[in-house]
Amino acid sequence: MNMTMRKKVFFMCLSLGCAGLLASCSAENDAEGTELASNQKGKVTFDLASSVEFTTGTRAVDESSYQNFDNYTVNILDNKGASKFSGTFATLQSRLPLELDLGSYSVSASYGTEYDASRDGFKVEGSNTFTISAANTVTTTVNCTPTAGKVLVAFDASMSKYYDTYSVTFSGTEALGTKVATWGKDDTQPYYLALNEDGERVTYTIYLTAKSDYATMQNGNKVTEATATGSFVLQRNAAKQLTIRPNYTPTTDGGLAVTVTIDDSTNDKPIDIEVPVSWINN
């Protein structure tokens, strides 16, 4: 083999060696890149908890239905507000653990509908935040609680002896505005009132129409219509029951009043309030 041929073979071998070295480096870089890319994600699983603990009285709705988490709506947002999931918890469960990019996220869950006042249902909601780190799985719990409080009225059986009609209205919450929730003399189902996060003061007004024998006298005329008003603070996920009974002391001018007992079933002793009656002279 002449000198020129030996040079060509040498350079060809050198070229092939470099190509192999480059291919090896490229493979190593690709593997490193793949490993690096896989480390830029993490996973998350979720638990839901619902605390529905209204403490007194009967139920207007099946409060146990709020323990069925499958129908809860869940929303997951990244730190820029972009949606990463929106759907039912049942759908989310089928995708868990959920793989997400590294970063911080917020999750919210809710069930039911919020009404200013309702006997048909209420809303529960909750939220939390979590952070995804490389190649880790985190577990986040969202605790959902009602956005409403519950109110009830129990009229003592003796009310019908002194009054022809009687009812109560609830008002004063931000959600109700100028509206009222009315509890009639024969009602038994409680109201769920939407409340601010820190609770609100609820005003109750009792409307009374006394029987003629128990009317008061004003300017020589019998007056039968009257109102009595009071208030209490109601918190979310809590209940207040008003028990209303007549308070009659015979007088020449009529001595009919009412006593209101406010009970949340957590106090050792319910609160009795003597509510003055304001007679309405038509």
C-alpha positions as CSV (number, residue, x, y, z in Angstrom):
1,M,0.0,0.0,0.0
2,N,1.5,3.3,-1.0
3,M,1.8,6.3,1.3
4,T,-1.2,8.1,-0.2
5,M,-3.5,5.1,0.4
6,R,-2.2,4.7,4.0
7,K,-3.1,8.4,4.8
8,K,-6.6,7.9,3.4
9,V,-7.2,4.9,5.6
10,F,-5.9,6.6,8.7
11,F,-8.1,9.6,8.2
12,M,-11.1,7.4,7.6
13,C,-10.5,5.5,10.9
14,L,-10.0,8.8,12.7
15,S,-13.3,10.1,11.2
16,L,-15.2,7.0,12.3
17,G,-13.8,7.2,15.8
18,C,-14.9,10.7,16.2
19,A,-18.3,9.9,14.9
20,G,-18.6,7.1,17.4
21,L,-17.5,9.4,20.2
22,L,-20.0,12.1,19.2
23,A,-22.8,9.5,19.0
24,S,-21.9,8.3,22.5
25,C,-21.9,11.8,23.9
26,S,-25.2,12.5,22.1
27,A,-26.8,9.4,23.7
28,E,-25.5,10.3,27.1
29,N,-26.9,13.9,26.7
30,D,-30.3,12.5,25.5
31,A,-30.5,10.2,28.5
32,E,-29.5,13.0,30.9
33,G,-32.1,15.3,29.2
34,T,-34.8,12.6,29.6
35,E,-34.0,12.1,33.2
36,L,-33.9,15.9,33.8
37,A,-37.3,16.3,32.0
38,S,-38.9,13.6,34.1
39,N,-37.7,15.4,37.3
40,Q,-39.6,18.5,36.3
41,K,-42.9,17.0,37.3
42,G,-44.5,15.6,40.4
43,K,-47.8,14.1,41.5
44,V,-50.6,14.9,43.8
45,T,-53.5,13.0,45.4
46,F,-56.5,14.5,47.1
47,D,-58.8,13.8,50.1
48,L,-62.1,15.5,50.7
49,A,-63.7,16.0,54.1
50,S,-67.1,17.6,54.8
51,S,-68.1,19.0,58.1
52,V,-71.9,19.4,58.4
53,E,-72.6,19.8,62.1
54,F,-75.8,21.8,62.5
55,T,-76.5,21.2,66.1
56,T,-80.2,21.5,66.8
57,G,-83.6,20.6,65.4
58,T,-85.0,18.7,62.5
59,R,-83.6,18.7,59.0
60,A,-85.1,20.2,55.9
61,V,-82.8,18.3,53.6
62,D,-80.8,15.1,53.8
63,E,-77.6,16.5,55.3
64,S,-76.0,13.1,54.9
65,S,-76.0,13.5,51.1
66,Y,-73.2,16.1,51.7
67,Q,-70.9,13.2,52.6
68,N,-71.1,11.7,49.1
69,F,-68.0,13.3,47.6
70,D,-68.4,11.9,44.1
71,N,-70.6,14.8,43.0
72,Y,-68.4,17.5,44.5
73,T,-67.0,20.0,42.0
74,V,-63.2,20.3,42.1
75,N,-61.1,23.0,40.5
76,I,-57.3,23.1,40.4
77,L,-55.4,26.3,39.3
78,D,-51.7,27.0,38.9
79,N,-50.1,30.1,40.3
80,K,-51.0,32.0,37.1
81,G,-54.6,31.2,37.4
82,A,-54.6,28.6,34.6
83,S,-57.0,25.7,35.1
84,K,-55.4,22.3,35.4
85,F,-58.5,20.4,36.3
86,S,-62.2,21.2,36.5
87,G,-64.8,18.5,37.1
88,T,-66.3,16.1,39.7
89,F,-64.3,14.5,42.4
90,A,-65.3,11.1,40.9
91,T,-63.6,12.1,37.6
92,L,-60.6,13.4,39.4
93,Q,-60.2,10.2,41.4
94,S,-59.9,8.2,38.2
95,R,-56.9,10.3,37.3
96,L,-55.1,10.2,40.6
97,P,-52.3,10.5,41.3
98,L,-52.4,13.6,39.1
99,E,-49.1,14.6,37.4
100,L,-48.4,18.3,37.3
101,D,-45.4,20.6,36.6
102,L,-43.3,21.9,39.4
103,G,-44.8,24.9,41.2
104,S,-47.6,26.0,43.6
105,Y,-51.3,25.4,43.0
106,S,-54.7,26.0,44.6
107,V,-57.6,23.6,44.8
108,S,-61.2,24.3,45.7
109,A,-64.2,22.0,46.1
110,S,-67.9,22.6,46.6
111,Y,-71.3,21.0,46.6
112,G,-74.8,22.3,46.6
113,T,-76.2,25.7,45.8
114,E,-76.1,28.8,48.0
115,Y,-79.4,30.5,48.5
116,D,-80.2,33.6,50.6
117,A,-82.7,31.4,52.5
118,S,-83.8,27.9,51.7
119,R,-85.5,24.8,52.9
120,D,-84.2,22.8,50.0
121,G,-80.5,22.9,50.4
122,F,-77.3,24.8,51.1
123,K,-73.7,25.0,49.9
124,V,-70.5,23.6,51.3
125,E,-67.1,24.7,50.1
126,G,-63.5,24.6,51.0
127,S,-60.0,25.3,49.5
128,N,-56.3,24.6,50.0
129,T,-52.9,25.1,48.4
130,F,-50.1,22.7,47.6
131,T,-46.7,22.7,46.0
132,I,-45.4,20.1,43.5
133,S,-41.7,19.2,43.9
134,A,-39.6,17.0,41.6
135,A,-40.4,13.3,41.5
136,N,-42.5,13.5,44.7
137,T,-46.2,12.7,45.4
138,V,-48.0,15.0,47.8
139,T,-51.4,14.5,49.4
140,T,-53.7,17.5,49.9
141,T,-56.9,17.5,52.0
142,V,-59.8,20.0,51.3
143,N,-62.1,20.5,54.2
144,C,-65.6,21.7,53.1
145,T,-68.0,23.4,55.4
146,P,-71.5,25.0,54.9
147,T,-71.8,28.7,54.0
148,A,-75.1,28.8,55.9
149,G,-76.5,28.6,59.4
150,K,-79.8,27.0,60.3
151,V,-82.8,28.6,62.1
152,L,-85.9,27.0,63.5
153,V,-89.0,28.0,65.4
154,A,-91.0,26.0,67.8
155,F,-94.4,27.5,68.9
156,D,-95.6,26.3,72.3
157,A,-98.9,24.5,72.1
158,S,-100.5,27.1,74.4
159,M,-100.0,29.8,71.8
160,S,-103.3,28.8,70.1
161,K,-105.2,29.6,73.4
162,Y,-104.3,33.3,73.2
163,Y,-103.6,34.0,69.6
164,D,-105.6,33.5,66.4
165,T,-102.5,33.7,64.2
166,Y,-98.7,34.0,64.7
167,S,-95.6,33.8,62.6
168,V,-91.9,34.8,62.5
169,T,-89.7,36.5,59.9
170,F,-86.0,36.3,59.8
171,S,-84.0,39.2,58.2
172,G,-80.9,41.3,58.5
173,T,-78.3,39.2,56.7
174,E,-76.3,40.5,53.7
175,A,-77.6,37.8,51.5
176,L,-81.3,38.5,52.3
177,G,-80.9,42.2,51.8
178,T,-84.4,43.7,52.1
179,K,-86.1,40.3,51.9
180,V,-87.3,38.1,54.8
181,A,-87.7,34.4,55.4
182,T,-91.1,33.7,56.9
183,W,-91.9,30.9,59.4
184,G,-95.7,30.2,59.6
185,K,-97.5,28.9,62.6
186,D,-97.7,25.4,61.1
187,D,-94.2,25.2,59.6
188,T,-91.8,22.6,60.8
189,Q,-88.9,22.6,58.3
190,P,-85.9,24.8,59.2
191,Y,-84.4,27.5,57.1
192,Y,-80.7,27.6,56.0
193,L,-79.6,31.2,55.8
194,A,-76.5,32.2,53.8
195,L,-74.0,34.0,56.0
196,N,-70.7,35.9,55.8
197,E,-67.6,34.0,56.8
198,D,-67.5,35.5,60.3
199,G,-71.3,35.0,60.9
200,E,-74.0,37.6,61.1
201,R,-76.6,39.1,63.4
202,V,-80.1,37.8,62.4
203,T,-83.2,39.8,63.4
204,Y,-86.4,38.0,64.1
205,T,-89.9,39.6,64.2
206,I,-92.8,37.8,65.7
207,Y,-96.2,38.8,64.3
208,L,-99.2,38.2,66.6
209,T,-103.0,38.5,66.3
210,A,-104.5,38.0,69.8
211,K,-107.9,36.6,70.3
212,S,-110.5,39.1,71.3
213,D,-110.6,38.0,74.9
214,Y,-106.9,38.7,75.3
215,A,-106.6,42.0,73.4
216,T,-105.2,45.1,74.9
217,M,-107.2,48.3,75.3
218,Q,-106.0,51.5,73.6
219,N,-108.2,54.7,73.8
220,G,-111.2,52.6,74.6
221,N,-110.7,50.2,71.7
222,K,-109.5,46.6,71.6
223,V,-106.2,46.1,69.8
224,T,-105.4,42.6,68.7
225,E,-102.4,42.9,66.4
226,A,-98.8,43.1,67.8
227,T,-95.2,42.5,67.0
228,A,-92.2,41.5,69.0
229,T,-88.6,41.8,67.8
230,G,-85.2,40.6,68.8
231,S,-81.9,39.3,67.4
232,F,-79.1,36.8,67.8
233,V,-75.7,36.1,66.2
234,L,-75.6,33.1,63.9
235,Q,-72.5,31.4,62.7
236,R,-71.9,29.2,59.7
237,N,-72.5,25.5,60.3
238,A,-74.5,26.3,63.5
239,A,-78.1,26.4,64.4
240,K,-80.4,28.5,66.6
241,Q,-83.9,27.4,67.6
242,L,-86.5,29.9,68.9
243,T,-89.1,28.4,71.2
244,I,-92.0,30.9,71.6
245,R,-94.6,30.7,74.3
246,P,-97.3,33.1,75.6
247,N,-96.8,35.1,78.8
248,Y,-100.1,36.2,80.1
249,T,-100.9,38.3,83.2
250,P,-104.5,39.4,83.5
251,T,-104.9,43.2,83.6
252,T,-107.6,45.6,82.8
253,D,-105.6,46.8,79.8
254,G,-104.5,43.4,78.6
255,G,-101.3,41.8,79.8
256,L,-100.4,39.5,76.9
257,A,-96.7,39.1,76.0
258,V,-94.4,36.4,74.7
259,T,-91.3,34.6,76.0
260,V,-88.6,33.5,73.6
261,T,-86.1,30.8,74.4
262,I,-83.0,30.7,72.2
263,D,-81.4,27.3,72.1
264,D,-78.4,26.1,70.1
265,S,-78.2,22.7,71.9
266,T,-74.7,23.5,73.1
267,N,-75.4,25.7,76.1
268,D,-75.9,24.2,79.5
269,K,-79.0,26.4,79.8
270,P,-81.0,27.9,77.0
271,I,-81.5,31.6,77.0
272,D,-85.0,32.9,78.0
273,I,-85.8,36.4,76.8
274,E,-88.9,38.3,77.8
275,V,-89.8,40.1,74.5
276,P,-92.0,43.2,74.9
277,V,-95.0,43.2,72.6
278,S,-95.7,46.3,70.6
279,W,-99.4,46.6,69.9
280,I,-100.5,48.0,66.6
281,N,-103.4,50.5,66.7
282,N,-105.1,50.4,63.3
